[in-house]
Amino acid sequence: MQNQLPLFLPYDQVHALPIVLKYQKIFDQLDLSDLPEFNRGIGADGTSQHALLHAFLIRSLESLKTVPALIRFLLANPALIYLCGFRNQIIPHDSQFYRFLKKTNHSLIEDLLYKANKFLIEQNVLSLNITAIDSKPVKALTKHNNPKNPSRELKNKNKKIKRNPKATLGYYSYVPTTDPQTKKKHFTFFWGYRSHAVVDAQSGLAIVEATYPNNMTDEKIARKLYKKLKRLYKPQNGFIVIADKAYDVRDFYTFIVDQIKAEPIIPVNPRNTNTDLNYSPNGHRICSAGLEMIPNGIFKDANRLRLKERCPLKASKQIAAKYPNGCPCHSPKFNGYGCTAYQDLTDDARSKVQRDTPRFTNLYAKRIVVEQTFSRLQELLIEEARHHSLTAIRNANTIDYLALALVALAAVKMKKPQKIRCFRTFMKAA
């Protein structure tokens, strides 16, 4: 079934409509030279791929969740049917929309974002000097994400979700328990993916992005994205990489410094250290009994160098003689080898980050930009997958990022740079 609504307005009146002016300025920023418009194989040309892309950009910026909702919106605004470029002002069957997202090579959509960003860099709108990375949950389109579904699966991570074979189980959020006697956290889980993005801390625009299954670590995807950023944009050595504590992985620091020649601004994750520990003026651990532990050798463990410290009552006969009744705090470990502790002595990229400086604090504060970017993307409904195929989800998400980049380009062309992040209101600046 085809959807058609005749357009009876004259050509000049069509182009004077506010909504047409808005999307004309956005579509004008697209370089579609590398995206084939029609099928040039055997058979009919089919539906214009350019028209379908235009329609999906409208879906993103109008926050329309489904293809049927998009079609209804176009039918209610027939001038946009004409502007998108659909033949004879006829909207194709919704299957053609789904096919576009599922069958289009994702690299072609990515290239459109790259071209837009290159122009923004040339206009000094987008900068590569200070970058921030983060990820956003993307819930799969499945009943298992419905909190009202009593039979949803939130435990078996090896389960394959029907119609969502690439979706995986992961945590959505957590809250600390209100019980002061325990440090247990309450996790909320979901099935789906995560949208990862490296964002310019100046403009708040995404430089590179990717969508992967939920079970892949943030740090692993971060490596992929920064390699891609380095290859495509060739930033100057020494640019800044800002990330939250989820990226506090020793090898990631080495990757940043040695492979992409950048500077890490990453806080320490509490899970990787114990902030409640006390040390003597000599730099040795103070045990739970209040005694200074004794060094017991330096050991190389994988890529770490660690100092072993031992219970002073077990390592020194002189100190043990002062405590004939044994451990003052009655530690159950005392009757064996005694308590041991380890200090990390590794002189690597992670240990060299100067976190107690005003510079670190000021730079890390810029990470809020990536959160603001994801907030805008949430308004574009990126947090909920609108399709089942991972390829379709990736293409839809990249179109969301592309839509924000095109709005920024349009604002620049209108000489209104203060509107580059105002996708709802940028046309009011005209």
LOKE-891843 format. One line per 3 residues: their letters; for each residue x, y, z of C-alpha. Coordinates in steps of 0.5 Angstrom, whole numbers, plus 500, padded with zeros to 3 digits. Example, Ala and Ser with C-alpha at 12.3 -4.5 7.8 and 13.67 -1.06 7.14 Angstrom:
// LOKE-891843
as) 525 491 516 | 527 498 514 .
//
This chain:
// LOKE-891843
mqn) 500 500 500 | 503 507 498 | 501 513 502 .
qlp) 499 519 498 | 497 526 499 | 496 531 494 .
lfl) 500 538 495 | 496 543 492 | 500 549 494 .
pyd) 504 553 489 | 512 552 489 | 513 558 492 .
qvh) 508 558 497 | 511 551 499 | 518 553 500 .
alp) 515 559 504 | 512 554 510 | 516 555 516 .
ivl) 517 547 517 | 520 547 510 | 525 553 511 .
kyq) 527 549 517 | 529 542 514 | 531 545 507 .
kif) 537 549 511 | 538 542 514 | 538 538 508 .
dql) 542 543 504 | 548 541 509 | 548 534 507 .
dls) 553 531 502 | 550 525 499 | 555 524 493 .
dlp) 557 517 496 | 550 515 498 | 547 511 491 .
efn) 540 514 490 | 537 508 487 | 538 501 486 .
rgi) 542 500 479 | 542 493 479 | 537 489 475 .
gad) 530 491 476 | 527 497 478 | 530 503 481 .
gts) 526 503 487 | 525 508 492 | 530 514 493 .
qha) 535 512 498 | 536 520 499 | 529 521 500 .
llh) 529 516 506 | 535 519 509 | 531 525 509 .
afl) 525 522 512 | 529 519 518 | 532 526 519 .
irs) 526 528 520 | 524 523 525 | 530 524 529 .
les) 529 531 530 | 521 531 531 | 522 525 536 .
lkt) 518 520 532 | 519 513 535 | 516 509 530 .
vpa) 516 509 522 | 508 509 522 | 509 515 526 .
lir) 514 518 521 | 509 517 516 | 503 520 519 .
fll) 507 526 521 | 509 527 513 | 502 526 511 .
anp) 500 531 516 | 505 536 513 | 505 534 505 .
ali) 510 539 504 | 515 535 507 | 514 529 502 .
ylc) 516 534 497 | 522 536 500 | 524 529 502 .
gfr) 524 528 495 | 519 522 494 | 517 521 487 .
nqi) 510 524 485 | 509 526 493 | 508 518 494 .
iph) 511 515 501 | 513 508 500 | 511 502 504 .
dsq) 513 502 511 | 517 496 509 | 522 500 505 .
fyr) 524 505 511 | 525 498 515 | 529 496 509 .
flk) 533 502 508 | 536 502 515 | 537 494 515 .
ktn) 540 494 508 | 544 500 508 | 552 499 509 .
hsl) 553 503 516 | 560 506 513 | 556 510 508 .
ied) 552 513 514 | 558 514 518 | 561 518 512 .
lly) 556 523 512 | 557 524 520 | 565 525 518 .
kan) 564 530 512 | 559 534 517 | 564 534 522 .
kfl) 570 536 517 | 566 542 515 | 565 544 523 .
ieq) 572 543 524 | 574 548 518 | 569 553 521 .
nvl) 573 552 528 | 566 550 531 | 568 543 533 .
sln) 575 542 536 | 579 536 537 | 583 539 543 .
ita) 579 537 549 | 575 530 548 | 570 527 553 .
ids) 567 520 552 | 562 516 555 | 556 511 553 .
kpv) 548 511 554 | 544 505 555 | 540 503 549 .
kal) 534 498 551 | 532 493 546 | 525 492 543 .
tkh) 523 487 547 | 518 485 553 | 524 483 557 .
nnp) 525 490 558 | 517 491 560 | 517 492 568 .
knp) 510 490 568 | 512 483 565 | 512 478 570 .
sre) 516 473 566 | 521 477 564 | 528 475 564 .
lkn) 533 479 568 | 538 474 570 | 541 469 565 .
knk) 546 473 561 | 547 467 556 | 539 467 554 .
kik) 538 470 547 | 532 474 546 | 527 473 541 .
rnp) 528 478 535 | 534 481 538 | 539 476 538 .
kat) 545 481 539 | 542 484 545 | 545 482 551 .
lgy) 544 483 559 | 547 489 563 | 546 494 568 .
ysy) 542 500 567 | 543 504 573 | 544 502 581 .
vpt) 543 506 587 | 547 505 594 | 543 501 599 .
tdp) 540 505 605 | 542 500 610 | 548 503 613 .
qtk) 551 496 615 | 552 494 608 | 555 497 602 .
kkh) 551 493 597 | 548 496 591 | 542 495 588 .
ftf) 542 494 580 | 537 495 575 | 538 491 569 .
fwg) 536 491 562 | 537 488 555 | 540 491 549 .
yrs) 546 495 547 | 550 502 549 | 551 508 545 .
hav) 558 510 545 | 561 517 543 | 567 521 543 .
vda) 565 528 544 | 568 535 543 | 568 539 550 .
qsg) 568 545 546 | 561 544 542 | 558 538 545 .
lai) 558 535 538 | 560 528 537 | 566 526 533 .
vea) 566 519 533 | 560 514 535 | 558 507 535 .
typ) 553 502 538 | 555 495 541 | 552 490 545 .
nnm) 551 491 552 | 556 486 555 | 562 490 551 .
tde) 566 494 556 | 566 501 556 | 574 501 556 .
kia) 574 496 550 | 570 501 546 | 573 507 548 .
rkl) 580 504 544 | 576 503 538 | 573 510 538 .
ykk) 580 513 539 | 583 509 534 | 578 511 529 .
lkr) 578 519 531 | 586 518 530 | 585 515 523 .
lyk) 580 520 521 | 581 527 524 | 589 526 526 .
pqn) 589 530 532 | 595 534 534 | 599 530 540 .
gfi) 597 532 547 | 590 532 546 | 586 531 552 .
via) 582 525 553 | 576 526 559 | 573 520 562 .
dka) 569 518 568 | 572 512 573 | 569 507 569 .
ydv) 575 508 564 | 580 507 570 | 583 501 567 .
rdf) 591 501 567 | 592 499 560 | 587 504 558 .
ytf) 592 509 560 | 598 506 557 | 594 506 550 .
ivd) 592 513 551 | 599 516 552 | 603 511 548 .
qik) 598 509 542 | 594 515 541 | 599 520 544 .
aep) 594 524 548 | 593 526 556 | 588 522 560 .
iip) 584 526 565 | 581 520 569 | 579 519 576 .
vnp) 581 513 580 | 575 508 581 | 574 506 588 .
rnt) 573 499 586 | 581 499 584 | 583 502 591 .
ntd) 581 503 598 | 581 510 601 | 580 508 608 .
lny) 587 506 609 | 592 509 613 | 599 510 612 .
spn) 605 511 617 | 610 517 616 | 615 512 613 .
ghr) 609 510 608 | 608 503 610 | 600 501 612 .
ics) 597 501 618 | 594 495 620 | 587 494 624 .
agl) 590 494 630 | 594 500 629 | 601 497 628 .
emi) 606 499 622 | 606 493 618 | 613 491 615 .
png) 616 491 608 | 616 483 606 | 619 484 598 .
ifk) 617 487 592 | 614 483 587 | 612 483 579 .
dan) 605 481 578 | 603 482 571 | 604 489 569 .
rlr) 604 491 576 | 610 492 581 | 607 491 588 .
lke) 610 492 595 | 608 486 600 | 607 488 607 .
rcp) 606 483 613 | 604 483 620 | 609 486 624 .
lka) 608 481 630 | 609 475 625 | 615 479 621 .
skq) 619 481 627 | 620 477 634 | 622 484 637 .
iaa) 615 487 636 | 612 480 637 | 615 480 644 .
kyp) 611 486 646 | 605 483 645 | 605 476 648 .
ngc) 597 476 648 | 598 476 640 | 594 481 635 .
pch) 591 486 639 | 585 486 635 | 584 479 635 .
spk) 584 478 627 | 583 471 625 | 588 471 620 .
fng) 594 472 626 | 594 464 628 | 596 463 621 .
ygc) 601 467 616 | 598 474 619 | 595 479 615 .
tay) 598 482 609 | 597 488 604 | 600 490 598 .
qdl) 602 497 595 | 602 499 588 | 609 501 586 .
tdd) 608 501 578 | 611 507 575 | 606 508 569 .
ars) 601 512 566 | 596 511 571 | 600 513 577 .
kvq) 603 519 573 | 596 523 573 | 596 529 577 .
rdt) 589 528 580 | 590 533 586 | 591 539 582 .
prf) 587 545 580 | 588 543 572 | 585 536 573 .
tnl) 579 539 577 | 578 544 572 | 579 539 566 .
yak) 575 534 569 | 569 539 570 | 568 539 562 .
riv) 566 532 562 | 559 535 563 | 559 536 556 .
veq) 558 529 554 | 552 528 559 | 549 534 556 .
tfs) 550 531 549 | 547 524 551 | 541 529 554 .
rlq) 539 532 547 | 540 525 544 | 535 522 549 .
ell) 530 527 547 | 531 524 540 | 529 517 543 .
iee) 536 514 542 | 535 511 549 | 530 506 546 .
arh) 531 502 540 | 526 503 535 | 528 496 531 .
hsl) 530 489 532 | 537 488 527 | 543 491 530 .
tai) 545 494 523 | 538 498 523 | 539 500 530 .
rna) 546 503 529 | 544 506 522 | 538 509 526 .
nti) 543 512 532 | 548 515 527 | 542 518 524 .
dyl) 541 521 530 | 548 524 531 | 548 526 524 .
ala) 542 530 525 | 545 534 531 | 551 535 527 .
lva) 547 538 521 | 543 543 526 | 550 545 528 .
laa) 552 546 521 | 545 550 519 | 546 555 525 .
vkm) 553 556 522 | 551 558 515 | 546 562 519 .
kkp) 551 566 522 | 548 564 529 | 553 560 532 .
qki) 550 560 539 | 544 556 536 | 549 550 534 .
rcf) 546 546 540 | 539 548 540 | 535 543 535 .
rtf) 529 545 537 | 529 552 536 | 535 554 532 .
mka) 530 556 526 | 528 562 531 | 535 565 530 .
a) 533 566 522 .
//
